[in-house]
Amino acid sequence: MLDDHTIDYIGNKDTDTHRVCGTCGKLKPVGDFYKDGKDNEGNIRYRRDCKDCYKKTRVIELQMKARKKTNG
Ligand SMILES: [Zn+2]
C-alpha cells in the first residue's frame, strides 16, 4: 500500500481539486493528472505524475526498452 505521507515535507497538500505531482512537485489541478481507477471507497484515484511528467517518463521508458532490445 502506498500512502501520501512522503509529500508532507513539500508543504503542498492534495485536495479535492488539486494534487501535488510526484515527479515535478508542483501543485496542479486534477485535470492535469491521468485517472488511475478508483479506490475501495469509490473515490477516483489519480496517477502520482502529472500529464506533462507522465509523457516525459513514458518517452524515457520507451527509449530504455528500445535500448534493452538492441543490447540483447
Ligand atoms: Zn509533474
N, CA, C, O and the ligand as a Tripos MOL2 file, in Angstrom:
@<TRIPOS>MOLECULE
protein
  289   287    73     0     0
PROTEIN
NO_CHARGES

@<TRIPOS>ATOM
      1 N           0.8400   -1.2090    0.0000 N.3       1 MET1
      2 CA          0.0000    0.0000    0.0000 C.3       1 MET1
      3 C           0.8700    1.2520    0.0000 C.2       1 MET1
      4 O           1.7750    1.3960    0.8220 O.2       1 MET1
      5 N           0.5890    2.1320   -0.9110 N.am      2 LEU2
      6 CA          1.2920    3.4110   -0.9430 C.3       2 LEU2
      7 C           0.4570    4.4510   -0.2070 C.2       2 LEU2
      8 O          -0.7710    4.4520   -0.2930 O.2       2 LEU2
      9 N           1.1330    5.3270    0.5120 N.am      3 ASP3
     10 CA          0.3960    6.4410    1.0930 C.3       3 ASP3
     11 C           1.0570    7.7430    0.6590 C.2       3 ASP3
     12 O           2.0690    7.7360   -0.0420 O.2       3 ASP3
     13 N           0.4830    8.8390    1.0770 N.am      4 ASP4
     14 CA          0.9510   10.1390    0.5910 C.3       4 ASP4
     15 C           1.7650   10.8810    1.6450 C.2       4 ASP4
     16 O           1.9540   12.0920    1.5380 O.2       4 ASP4
     17 N           2.2510   10.1650    2.6640 N.am      5 HIS5
     18 CA          2.9910   10.8400    3.7300 C.3       5 HIS5
     19 C           4.2540   11.5100    3.1980 C.2       5 HIS5
     20 O           4.7190   12.5020    3.7590 O.2       5 HIS5
     21 N           4.8040   10.9670    2.1190 N.am      6 THR6
     22 CA          6.0770   11.4860    1.6270 C.3       6 THR6
     23 C           5.9550   12.9020    1.0860 C.2       6 THR6
     24 O           6.9620   13.6030    0.9820 O.2       6 THR6
     25 N           4.7540   13.3400    0.7400 N.am      7 ILE7
     26 CA          4.6140   14.6830    0.1710 C.3       7 ILE7
     27 C           4.5260   15.7430    1.2530 C.2       7 ILE7
     28 O           4.5770   16.9340    0.9440 O.2       7 ILE7
     29 N           4.3970   15.3490    2.5080 N.am      8 ASP8
     30 CA          4.1920   16.3280    3.5790 C.3       8 ASP8
     31 C           5.3000   17.3710    3.6020 C.2       8 ASP8
     32 O           5.0340   18.5520    3.8230 O.2       8 ASP8
     33 N           6.5260   16.9500    3.3780 N.am      9 TYR9
     34 CA          7.6480   17.8730    3.5180 C.3       9 TYR9
     35 C           7.6560   18.9370    2.4280 C.2       9 TYR9
     36 O           8.2860   19.9810    2.5940 O.2       9 TYR9
     37 N           6.9690   18.6920    1.3230 N.am     10 ILE10
     38 CA          6.9400   19.6690    0.2370 C.3      10 ILE10
     39 C           6.1610   20.9120    0.6670 C.2      10 ILE10
     40 O           6.4520   22.0220    0.2210 O.2      10 ILE10
     41 N           5.1830   20.7170    1.5260 N.am     11 GLY11
     42 CA          4.4230   21.8660    2.0040 C.3      11 GLY11
     43 C           3.1130   22.0350    1.2840 C.2      11 GLY11
     44 O           2.2670   22.8220    1.7070 O.2      11 GLY11
     45 N           2.9330   21.3060    0.2010 N.am     12 ASN12
     46 CA          1.6630   21.3490   -0.5100 C.3      12 ASN12
     47 C           0.8380   20.1240   -0.1450 C.2      12 ASN12
     48 O           1.3870   19.0730    0.1870 O.2      12 ASN12
     49 N          -0.4540   20.2590   -0.2060 N.am     13 LYS13
     50 CA         -1.3400   19.1530    0.1450 C.3      13 LYS13
     51 C          -2.2640   18.8240   -1.0260 C.2      13 LYS13
     52 O          -2.7130   19.7050   -1.7580 O.2      13 LYS13
     53 N          -2.5290   17.5400   -1.1760 N.am     14 ASP14
     54 CA         -3.5420   17.1500   -2.1410 C.3      14 ASP14
     55 C          -4.9090   17.6030   -1.6380 C.2      14 ASP14
     56 O          -5.2100   17.4920   -0.4490 O.2      14 ASP14
     57 N          -5.7170   18.1050   -2.5330 N.am     15 THR15
     58 CA         -7.0770   18.4900   -2.1780 C.3      15 THR15
     59 C          -8.0290   17.8230   -3.1480 C.2      15 THR15
     60 O          -7.6040   17.0420   -4.0000 O.2      15 THR15
     61 N          -9.3110   18.1210   -3.0290 N.am     16 ASP16
     62 CA        -10.2930   17.5410   -3.9380 C.3      16 ASP16
     63 C         -10.0770   18.0350   -5.3580 C.2      16 ASP16
     64 O         -10.4450   17.3480   -6.3110 O.2      16 ASP16
     65 N          -9.4890   19.2060   -5.5140 N.am     17 THR17
     66 CA         -9.3730   19.8120   -6.8380 C.3      17 THR17
     67 C          -7.9380   19.8740   -7.3430 C.2      17 THR17
     68 O          -7.7100   20.0620   -8.5380 O.2      17 THR17
     69 N          -6.9610   19.7170   -6.4350 N.am     18 HIS18
     70 CA         -5.5630   19.8220   -6.8350 C.3      18 HIS18
     71 C          -4.7520   18.6840   -6.2500 C.2      18 HIS18
     72 O          -5.0860   18.1370   -5.1990 O.2      18 HIS18
     73 N          -3.6710   18.3320   -6.9560 N.am     19 ARG19
     74 CA         -2.7560   17.3000   -6.4830 C.3      19 ARG19
     75 C          -1.3250   17.7800   -6.6700 C.2      19 ARG19
     76 O          -1.0220   18.6080   -7.5300 O.2      19 ARG19
     77 N          -0.4510   17.2230   -5.8230 N.am     20 VAL20
     78 CA          0.9710   17.5130   -5.9900 C.3      20 VAL20
     79 C           1.5740   16.4280   -6.8650 C.2      20 VAL20
     80 O           1.4600   15.2400   -6.5630 O.2      20 VAL20
     81 N           2.2180   16.8400   -7.9520 N.am     21 CYS21
     82 CA          2.8390   15.8750   -8.8440 C.3      21 CYS21
     83 C           4.0060   15.1970   -8.1310 C.2      21 CYS21
     84 O           4.8180   15.8600   -7.4860 O.2      21 CYS21
     85 N           4.0850   13.8720   -8.2510 N.am     22 GLY22
     86 CA          5.1370   13.1200   -7.5830 C.3      22 GLY22
     87 C           6.4850   13.2800   -8.2520 C.2      22 GLY22
     88 O           7.5020   12.8840   -7.6840 O.2      22 GLY22
     89 N           6.5170   13.8500   -9.4470 N.am     23 THR23
     90 CA          7.7790   13.9970  -10.1660 C.3      23 THR23
     91 C           8.2970   15.4340  -10.1320 C.2      23 THR23
     92 O           9.4380   15.6670   -9.7340 O.2      23 THR23
     93 N           7.4700   16.4050  -10.5480 N.am     24 CYS24
     94 CA          7.9360   17.7910  -10.5750 C.3      24 CYS24
     95 C           7.5970   18.5220   -9.2790 C.2      24 CYS24
     96 O           8.1090   19.6150   -9.0380 O.2      24 CYS24
     97 N           6.7350   17.9300   -8.4360 N.am     25 GLY25
     98 CA          6.4580   18.5180   -7.1330 C.3      25 GLY25
     99 C           5.5590   19.7300   -7.1780 C.2      25 GLY25
    100 O           5.3920   20.4140   -6.1680 O.2      25 GLY25
    101 N           4.9700   20.0120   -8.3390 N.am     26 LYS26
    102 CA          4.1100   21.1760   -8.4700 C.3      26 LYS26
    103 C           2.6750   20.8180   -8.1120 C.2      26 LYS26
    104 O           2.2150   19.7020   -8.3510 O.2      26 LYS26
    105 N           1.9770   21.7970   -7.5300 N.am     27 LEU27
    106 CA          0.5630   21.6310   -7.2280 C.3      27 LEU27
    107 C          -0.2270   21.9530   -8.4890 C.2      27 LEU27
    108 O          -0.1810   23.0750   -8.9930 O.2      27 LEU27
    109 N          -0.9550   20.9530   -8.9970 N.am     28 LYS28
    110 CA         -1.6740   21.1380  -10.2580 C.3      28 LYS28
    111 C          -3.1180   20.6970  -10.1010 C.2      28 LYS28
    112 O          -3.4240   19.8540   -9.2570 O.2      28 LYS28
    113 N          -4.0280   21.2720  -10.9250 N.am     29 PRO29
    114 CA         -5.4210   20.8210  -10.8860 C.3      29 PRO29
    115 C          -5.5170   19.3550  -11.3010 C.2      29 PRO29
    116 O          -4.7300   18.8930  -12.1280 O.2      29 PRO29
    117 N          -6.4780   18.6190  -10.7320 N.am     30 VAL30
    118 CA         -6.5880   17.1940  -11.0090 C.3      30 VAL30
    119 C          -6.7810   16.9290  -12.4920 C.2      30 VAL30
    120 O          -6.4940   15.8280  -12.9630 O.2      30 VAL30
    121 N          -7.2670   17.9290  -13.2470 N.am     31 GLY31
    122 CA         -7.4180   17.7750  -14.6860 C.3      31 GLY31
    123 C          -6.0900   17.5750  -15.3910 C.2      31 GLY31
    124 O          -6.0550   17.1140  -16.5320 O.2      31 GLY31
    125 N          -4.9950   17.9190  -14.7200 N.am     32 ASP32
    126 CA         -3.6660   17.7440  -15.2950 C.3      32 ASP32
    127 C          -3.0830   16.3760  -14.9660 C.2      32 ASP32
    128 O          -1.9320   16.0920  -15.2980 O.2      32 ASP32
    129 N          -3.8770   15.5260  -14.3130 N.am     33 PHE33
    130 CA         -3.4240   14.1710  -13.9820 C.3      33 PHE33
    131 C          -4.3030   13.1580  -14.6940 C.2      33 PHE33
    132 O          -5.4940   13.3870  -14.9070 O.2      33 PHE33
    133 N          -3.6920   12.0220  -15.0610 N.am     34 TYR34
    134 CA         -4.4880   10.9370  -15.6240 C.3      34 TYR34
    135 C          -5.1800   10.1850  -14.5060 C.2      34 TYR34
    136 O          -4.6100    9.9800  -13.4350 O.2      34 TYR34
    137 N          -6.4180    9.7760  -14.7610 N.am     35 LYS35
    138 CA         -7.1390    8.9570  -13.7840 C.3      35 LYS35
    139 C          -6.5460    7.5570  -13.7500 C.2      35 LYS35
    140 O          -6.0770    7.0440  -14.7650 O.2      35 LYS35
    141 N          -6.5730    6.9520  -12.5780 N.am     36 ASP36
    142 CA         -5.9400    5.6440  -12.3940 C.3      36 ASP36
    143 C          -6.8870    4.7280  -11.6300 C.2      36 ASP36
    144 O          -6.4940    4.0940  -10.6500 O.2      36 ASP36
    145 N          -8.1400    4.6620  -12.0850 N.am     37 GLY37
    146 CA         -9.0960    3.7690  -11.4470 C.3      37 GLY37
    147 C          -9.7000    4.3840  -10.1970 C.2      37 GLY37
    148 O          -9.6420    5.5980  -10.0000 O.2      37 GLY37
    149 N         -10.2770    3.5420   -9.3600 N.am     38 LYS38
    150 CA        -10.9200    4.0170   -8.1380 C.3      38 LYS38
    151 C         -10.4120    3.2170   -6.9490 C.2      38 LYS38
    152 O          -9.9850    2.0720   -7.0900 O.2      38 LYS38
    153 N         -10.4650    3.8390   -5.7730 N.am     39 ASP39
    154 CA        -10.0500    3.1210   -4.5760 C.3      39 ASP39
    155 C         -11.2310    2.3430   -4.0060 C.2      39 ASP39
    156 O         -12.3160    2.3240   -4.5870 O.2      39 ASP39
    157 N         -11.0030    1.6980   -2.8530 N.am     40 ASN40
    158 CA        -12.0170    0.8270   -2.2710 C.3      40 ASN40
    159 C         -13.3070    1.5640   -1.9300 C.2      40 ASN40
    160 O         -14.3800    0.9630   -1.8720 O.2      40 ASN40
    161 N         -13.1910    2.8750   -1.7070 N.am     41 GLU41
    162 CA        -14.3680    3.6440   -1.3210 C.3      41 GLU41
    163 C         -15.0610    4.2700   -2.5220 C.2      41 GLU41
    164 O         -16.0360    5.0060   -2.3680 O.2      41 GLU41
    165 N         -14.5530    3.9780   -3.7280 N.am     42 GLY42
    166 CA        -15.1830    4.5030   -4.9230 C.3      42 GLY42
    167 C         -14.7060    5.8930   -5.3120 C.2      42 GLY42
    168 O         -15.2370    6.5030   -6.2400 O.2      42 GLY42
    169 N         -13.6880    6.3950   -4.5900 N.am     43 ASN43
    170 CA        -13.1350    7.7030   -4.9520 C.3      43 ASN43
    171 C         -12.1940    7.5410   -6.1360 C.2      43 ASN43
    172 O         -11.4660    6.5520   -6.2260 O.2      43 ASN43
    173 N         -12.2100    8.5180   -7.0520 N.am     44 ILE44
    174 CA        -11.3270    8.4540   -8.2080 C.3      44 ILE44
    175 C          -9.8860    8.6160   -7.7510 C.2      44 ILE44
    176 O          -9.5560    9.5140   -6.9760 O.2      44 ILE44
    177 N          -9.0440    7.7330   -8.2440 N.am     45 ARG45
    178 CA         -7.6160    7.8450   -7.9730 C.3      45 ARG45
    179 C          -6.9240    8.4600   -9.1780 C.2      45 ARG45
    180 O          -7.3500    8.2690  -10.3170 O.2      45 ARG45
    181 N          -5.8650    9.1900   -8.9210 N.am     46 TYR46
    182 CA         -5.0950    9.7910  -10.0000 C.3      46 TYR46
    183 C          -3.6650    9.2940   -9.9190 C.2      46 TYR46
    184 O          -3.1640    8.9360   -8.8530 O.2      46 TYR46
    185 N          -3.0240    9.2830  -11.0830 N.am     47 ARG47
    186 CA         -1.6110    8.9310  -11.1090 C.3      47 ARG47
    187 C          -0.8230    9.9580  -10.3040 C.2      47 ARG47
    188 O          -1.2460   11.1080  -10.1820 O.2      47 ARG47
    189 N           0.3180    9.5530   -9.7540 N.am     48 ARG48
    190 CA          1.1220   10.4720   -8.9610 C.3      48 ARG48
    191 C           1.7930   11.5190   -9.8420 C.2      48 ARG48
    192 O           2.1100   12.6120   -9.3710 O.2      48 ARG48
    193 N           2.0110   11.2010  -11.1050 N.am     49 ASP49
    194 CA          2.6760   12.1360  -12.0080 C.3      49 ASP49
    195 C           1.6400   12.9180  -12.8090 C.2      49 ASP49
    196 O           0.6090   12.3700  -13.1990 O.2      49 ASP49
    197 N           1.9150   14.2040  -13.0540 N.am     50 CYS50
    198 CA          1.0290   14.9910  -13.8990 C.3      50 CYS50
    199 C           1.1920   14.5410  -15.3570 C.2      50 CYS50
    200 O           2.1020   13.7790  -15.6820 O.2      50 CYS50
    201 N           0.3150   15.0150  -16.2120 N.am     51 LYS51
    202 CA          0.3480   14.5730  -17.6110 C.3      51 LYS51
    203 C           1.6870   14.9120  -18.2570 C.2      51 LYS51
    204 O           2.2360   14.1100  -19.0130 O.2      51 LYS51
    205 N           2.2130   16.1020  -17.9610 N.am     52 ASP52
    206 CA          3.4880   16.5170  -18.5450 C.3      52 ASP52
    207 C           4.5900   15.5370  -18.1610 C.2      52 ASP52
    208 O           5.3480   15.0760  -19.0150 O.2      52 ASP52
    209 N           4.6750   15.2210  -16.8630 N.am     53 CYS53
    210 CA          5.7310   14.3340  -16.3850 C.3      53 CYS53
    211 C           5.4850   12.9140  -16.8840 C.2      53 CYS53
    212 O           6.4300   12.1970  -17.2130 O.2      53 CYS53
    213 N           4.2310   12.5120  -16.9400 N.am     54 TYR54
    214 CA          3.9230   11.1640  -17.4070 C.3      54 TYR54
    215 C           4.4100   10.9750  -18.8340 C.2      54 TYR54
    216 O           4.9870    9.9430  -19.1770 O.2      54 TYR54
    217 N           4.1670   11.9960  -19.6680 N.am     55 LYS55
    218 CA          4.6220   11.9020  -21.0610 C.3      55 LYS55
    219 C           6.1370   11.7870  -21.1100 C.2      55 LYS55
    220 O           6.6800   10.9760  -21.8610 O.2      55 LYS55
    221 N           6.8260   12.6090  -20.2990 N.am     56 LYS56
    222 CA          8.2930   12.5960  -20.2990 C.3      56 LYS56
    223 C           8.8070   11.2380  -19.8340 C.2      56 LYS56
    224 O           9.6800   10.6500  -20.4740 O.2      56 LYS56
    225 N           8.2660   10.7360  -18.7130 N.am     57 THR57
    226 CA          8.7640    9.4620  -18.1860 C.3      57 THR57
    227 C           8.4290    8.3330  -19.1370 C.2      57 THR57
    228 O           9.1850    7.3680  -19.2470 O.2      57 THR57
    229 N           7.3020    8.4440  -19.8250 N.am     58 ARG58
    230 CA          6.9140    7.3960  -20.7600 C.3      58 ARG58
    231 C           7.8950    7.3550  -21.9440 C.2      58 ARG58
    232 O           8.2780    6.2780  -22.4010 O.2      58 ARG58
    233 N           8.2900    8.5190  -22.4240 N.am     59 VAL59
    234 CA          9.2660    8.5740  -23.5090 C.3      59 VAL59
    235 C          10.5700    7.9220  -23.0580 C.2      59 VAL59
    236 O          11.1730    7.1460  -23.7990 O.2      59 VAL59
    237 N          11.0020    8.2420  -21.8390 N.am     60 ILE60
    238 CA         12.2520    7.6690  -21.3200 C.3      60 ILE60
    239 C          12.1130    6.1550  -21.1990 C.2      60 ILE60
    240 O          13.0290    5.4160  -21.5590 O.2      60 ILE60
    241 N          10.9650    5.6900  -20.6910 N.am     61 GLU61
    242 CA         10.7430    4.2500  -20.5500 C.3      61 GLU61
    243 C          10.8220    3.5570  -21.9050 C.2      61 GLU61
    244 O          11.4350    2.4980  -22.0380 O.2      61 GLU61
    245 N          10.1950    4.1670  -22.9100 N.am     62 LEU62
    246 CA         10.2120    3.5710  -24.2440 C.3      62 LEU62
    247 C          11.6280    3.5320  -24.7970 C.2      62 LEU62
    248 O          12.0330    2.5580  -25.4320 O.2      62 LEU62
    249 N          12.3760    4.6030  -24.5480 N.am     63 GLN63
    250 CA         13.7640    4.6390  -25.0170 C.3      63 GLN63
    251 C          14.5840    3.5570  -24.3310 C.2      63 GLN63
    252 O          15.4060    2.9050  -24.9740 O.2      63 GLN63
    253 N          14.3700    3.3560  -23.0170 N.am     64 MET64
    254 CA         15.1120    2.3430  -22.2870 C.3      64 MET64
    255 C          14.7590    0.9500  -22.8050 C.2      64 MET64
    256 O          15.6280    0.0920  -22.9560 O.2      64 MET64
    257 N          13.4730    0.7420  -23.0720 N.am     65 LYS65
    258 CA         13.0450   -0.5640  -23.5980 C.3      65 LYS65
    259 C          13.6930   -0.8220  -24.9500 C.2      65 LYS65
    260 O          14.1790   -1.9190  -25.2220 O.2      65 LYS65
    261 N          13.6920    0.2120  -25.7970 N.am     66 ALA66
    262 CA         14.2900    0.0640  -27.1300 C.3      66 ALA66
    263 C          15.7800   -0.2370  -27.0030 C.2      66 ALA66
    264 O          16.3310   -1.0360  -27.7600 O.2      66 ALA66
    265 N          16.4320    0.4240  -26.0200 N.am     67 ARG67
    266 CA         17.8620    0.2190  -25.8390 C.3      67 ARG67
    267 C          18.1410   -1.2150  -25.3710 C.2      67 ARG67
    268 O          19.0920   -1.8570  -25.8170 O.2      67 ARG67
    269 N          17.2830   -1.7020  -24.4550 N.am     68 LYS68
    270 CA         17.4540   -3.0710  -23.9610 C.3      68 LYS68
    271 C          17.3930   -4.0580  -25.1180 C.2      68 LYS68
    272 O          18.1880   -4.9950  -25.1990 O.2      68 LYS68
    273 N          16.4280   -3.8310  -26.0190 N.am     69 LYS69
    274 CA         16.2590   -4.7430  -27.1480 C.3      69 LYS69
    275 C          17.5320   -4.7780  -27.9980 C.2      69 LYS69
    276 O          18.0030   -5.8510  -28.3760 O.2      69 LYS69
    277 N          18.0840   -3.6020  -28.2960 N.am     70 THR70
    278 CA         19.2530   -3.5410  -29.1860 C.3      70 THR70
    279 C          20.4810   -4.1470  -28.4870 C.2      70 THR70
    280 O          21.3690   -4.6990  -29.1360 O.2      70 THR70
    281 N          20.5120   -4.0310  -27.1370 N.am     71 ASN71
    282 CA         21.6510   -4.5990  -26.4220 C.3      71 ASN71
    283 C          21.5170   -6.1130  -26.2120 C.2      71 ASN71
    284 O          22.4750   -6.7840  -25.8290 O.2      71 ASN71
    285 N          20.3140   -6.6370  -26.4710 N.am     72 GLY72
    286 CA         20.0960   -8.0540  -26.2870 C.3      72 GLY72
    287 C          19.8560   -8.3470  -24.8340 C.2      72 GLY72
    288 O          19.6480   -9.5020  -24.4630 O.2      72 GLY72
    289 ZN          4.7390   16.9010  -12.9480 Zn       73 ZN73
@<TRIPOS>BOND
     1     1     2 1
     2     2     3 1
     3     3     4 2
     4     3     5 am
     5     5     6 1
     6     6     7 1
     7     7     8 2
     8     7     9 am
     9     9    10 1
    10    10    11 1
    11    11    12 2
    12    11    13 am
    13    13    14 1
    14    14    15 1
    15    15    16 2
    16    15    17 am
    17    17    18 1
    18    18    19 1
    19    19    20 2
    20    19    21 am
    21    21    22 1
    22    22    23 1
    23    23    24 2
    24    23    25 am
    25    25    26 1
    26    26    27 1
    27    27    28 2
    28    27    29 am
    29    29    30 1
    30    30    31 1
    31    31    32 2
    32    31    33 am
    33    33    34 1
    34    34    35 1
    35    35    36 2
    36    35    37 am
    37    37    38 1
    38    38    39 1
    39    39    40 2
    40    39    41 am
    41    41    42 1
    42    42    43 1
    43    43    44 2
    44    43    45 am
    45    45    46 1
    46    46    47 1
    47    47    48 2
    48    47    49 am
    49    49    50 1
    50    50    51 1
    51    51    52 2
    52    51    53 am
    53    53    54 1
    54    54    55 1
    55    55    56 2
    56    55    57 am
    57    57    58 1
    58    58    59 1
    59    59    60 2
    60    59    61 am
    61    61    62 1
    62    62    63 1
    63    63    64 2
    64    63    65 am
    65    65    66 1
    66    66    67 1
    67    67    68 2
    68    67    69 am
    69    69    70 1
    70    70    71 1
    71    71    72 2
    72    71    73 am
    73    73    74 1
    74    74    75 1
    75    75    76 2
    76    75    77 am
    77    77    78 1
    78    78    79 1
    79    79    80 2
    80    79    81 am
    81    81    82 1
    82    82    83 1
    83    83    84 2
    84    83    85 am
    85    85    86 1
    86    86    87 1
    87    87    88 2
    88    87    89 am
    89    89    90 1
    90    90    91 1
    91    91    92 2
    92    91    93 am
    93    93    94 1
    94    94    95 1
    95    95    96 2
    96    95    97 am
    97    97    98 1
    98    98    99 1
    99    99   100 2
   100    99   101 am
   101   101   102 1
   102   102   103 1
   103   103   104 2
   104   103   105 am
   105   105   106 1
   106   106   107 1
   107   107   108 2
   108   107   109 am
   109   109   110 1
   110   110   111 1
   111   111   112 2
   112   111   113 am
   113   113   114 1
   114   114   115 1
   115   115   116 2
   116   115   117 am
   117   117   118 1
   118   118   119 1
   119   119   120 2
   120   119   121 am
   121   121   122 1
   122   122   123 1
   123   123   124 2
   124   123   125 am
   125   125   126 1
   126   126   127 1
   127   127   128 2
   128   127   129 am
   129   129   130 1
   130   130   131 1
   131   131   132 2
   132   131   133 am
   133   133   134 1
   134   134   135 1
   135   135   136 2
   136   135   137 am
   137   137   138 1
   138   138   139 1
   139   139   140 2
   140   139   141 am
   141   141   142 1
   142   142   143 1
   143   143   144 2
   144   143   145 am
   145   145   146 1
   146   146   147 1
   147   147   148 2
   148   147   149 am
   149   149   150 1
   150   150   151 1
   151   151   152 2
   152   151   153 am
   153   153   154 1
   154   154   155 1
   155   155   156 2
   156   155   157 am
   157   157   158 1
   158   158   159 1
   159   159   160 2
   160   159   161 am
   161   161   162 1
   162   162   163 1
   163   163   164 2
   164   163   165 am
   165   165   166 1
   166   166   167 1
   167   167   168 2
   168   167   169 am
   169   169   170 1
   170   170   171 1
   171   171   172 2
   172   171   173 am
   173   173   174 1
   174   174   175 1
   175   175   176 2
   176   175   177 am
   177   177   178 1
   178   178   179 1
   179   179   180 2
   180   179   181 am
   181   181   182 1
   182   182   183 1
   183   183   184 2
   184   183   185 am
   185   185   186 1
   186   186   187 1
   187   187   188 2
   188   187   189 am
   189   189   190 1
   190   190   191 1
   191   191   192 2
   192   191   193 am
   193   193   194 1
   194   194   195 1
   195   195   196 2
   196   195   197 am
   197   197   198 1
   198   198   199 1
   199   199   200 2
   200   199   201 am
   201   201   202 1
   202   202   203 1
   203   203   204 2
   204   203   205 am
   205   205   206 1
   206   206   207 1
   207   207   208 2
   208   207   209 am
   209   209   210 1
   210   210   211 1
   211   211   212 2
   212   211   213 am
   213   213   214 1
   214   214   215 1
   215   215   216 2
   216   215   217 am
   217   217   218 1
   218   218   219 1
   219   219   220 2
   220   219   221 am
   221   221   222 1
   222   222   223 1
   223   223   224 2
   224   223   225 am
   225   225   226 1
   226   226   227 1
   227   227   228 2
   228   227   229 am
   229   229   230 1
   230   230   231 1
   231   231   232 2
   232   231   233 am
   233   233   234 1
   234   234   235 1
   235   235   236 2
   236   235   237 am
   237   237   238 1
   238   238   239 1
   239   239   240 2
   240   239   241 am
   241   241   242 1
   242   242   243 1
   243   243   244 2
   244   243   245 am
   245   245   246 1
   246   246   247 1
   247   247   248 2
   248   247   249 am
   249   249   250 1
   250   250   251 1
   251   251   252 2
   252   251   253 am
   253   253   254 1
   254   254   255 1
   255   255   256 2
   256   255   257 am
   257   257   258 1
   258   258   259 1
   259   259   260 2
   260   259   261 am
   261   261   262 1
   262   262   263 1
   263   263   264 2
   264   263   265 am
   265   265   266 1
   266   266   267 1
   267   267   268 2
   268   267   269 am
   269   269   270 1
   270   270   271 1
   271   271   272 2
   272   271   273 am
   273   273   274 1
   274   274   275 1
   275   275   276 2
   276   275   277 am
   277   277   278 1
   278   278   279 1
   279   279   280 2
   280   279   281 am
   281   281   282 1
   282   282   283 1
   283   283   284 2
   284   283   285 am
   285   285   286 1
   286   286   287 1
   287   287   288 2
@<TRIPOS>SUBSTRUCTURE
     1 MET1         2 RESIDUE 1 A MET
     2 LEU2         6 RESIDUE 1 A LEU
     3 ASP3        10 RESIDUE 1 A ASP
     4 ASP4        14 RESIDUE 1 A ASP
     5 HIS5        18 RESIDUE 1 A HIS
     6 THR6        22 RESIDUE 1 A THR
     7 ILE7        26 RESIDUE 1 A ILE
     8 ASP8        30 RESIDUE 1 A ASP
     9 TYR9        34 RESIDUE 1 A TYR
    10 ILE10       38 RESIDUE 1 A ILE
    11 GLY11       42 RESIDUE 1 A GLY
    12 ASN12       46 RESIDUE 1 A ASN
    13 LYS13       50 RESIDUE 1 A LYS
    14 ASP14       54 RESIDUE 1 A ASP
    15 THR15       58 RESIDUE 1 A THR
    16 ASP16       62 RESIDUE 1 A ASP
    17 THR17       66 RESIDUE 1 A THR
    18 HIS18       70 RESIDUE 1 A HIS
    19 ARG19       74 RESIDUE 1 A ARG
    20 VAL20       78 RESIDUE 1 A VAL
    21 CYS21       82 RESIDUE 1 A CYS
    22 GLY22       86 RESIDUE 1 A GLY
    23 THR23       90 RESIDUE 1 A THR
    24 CYS24       94 RESIDUE 1 A CYS
    25 GLY25       98 RESIDUE 1 A GLY
    26 LYS26      102 RESIDUE 1 A LYS
    27 LEU27      106 RESIDUE 1 A LEU
    28 LYS28      110 RESIDUE 1 A LYS
    29 PRO29      114 RESIDUE 1 A PRO
    30 VAL30      118 RESIDUE 1 A VAL
    31 GLY31      122 RESIDUE 1 A GLY
    32 ASP32      126 RESIDUE 1 A ASP
    33 PHE33      130 RESIDUE 1 A PHE
    34 TYR34      134 RESIDUE 1 A TYR
    35 LYS35      138 RESIDUE 1 A LYS
    36 ASP36      142 RESIDUE 1 A ASP
    37 GLY37      146 RESIDUE 1 A GLY
    38 LYS38      150 RESIDUE 1 A LYS
    39 ASP39      154 RESIDUE 1 A ASP
    40 ASN40      158 RESIDUE 1 A ASN
    41 GLU41      162 RESIDUE 1 A GLU
    42 GLY42      166 RESIDUE 1 A GLY
    43 ASN43      170 RESIDUE 1 A ASN
    44 ILE44      174 RESIDUE 1 A ILE
    45 ARG45      178 RESIDUE 1 A ARG
    46 TYR46      182 RESIDUE 1 A TYR
    47 ARG47      186 RESIDUE 1 A ARG
    48 ARG48      190 RESIDUE 1 A ARG
    49 ASP49      194 RESIDUE 1 A ASP
    50 CYS50      198 RESIDUE 1 A CYS
    51 LYS51      202 RESIDUE 1 A LYS
    52 ASP52      206 RESIDUE 1 A ASP
    53 CYS53      210 RESIDUE 1 A CYS
    54 TYR54      214 RESIDUE 1 A TYR
    55 LYS55      218 RESIDUE 1 A LYS
    56 LYS56      222 RESIDUE 1 A LYS
    57 THR57      226 RESIDUE 1 A THR
    58 ARG58      230 RESIDUE 1 A ARG
    59 VAL59      234 RESIDUE 1 A VAL
    60 ILE60      238 RESIDUE 1 A ILE
    61 GLU61      242 RESIDUE 1 A GLU
    62 LEU62      246 RESIDUE 1 A LEU
    63 GLN63      250 RESIDUE 1 A GLN
    64 MET64      254 RESIDUE 1 A MET
    65 LYS65      258 RESIDUE 1 A LYS
    66 ALA66      262 RESIDUE 1 A ALA
    67 ARG67      266 RESIDUE 1 A ARG
    68 LYS68      270 RESIDUE 1 A LYS
    69 LYS69      274 RESIDUE 1 A LYS
    70 THR70      278 RESIDUE 1 A THR
    71 ASN71      282 RESIDUE 1 A ASN
    72 GLY72      286 RESIDUE 1 A GLY
    73 ZN73       289 GROUP 0 **** ****
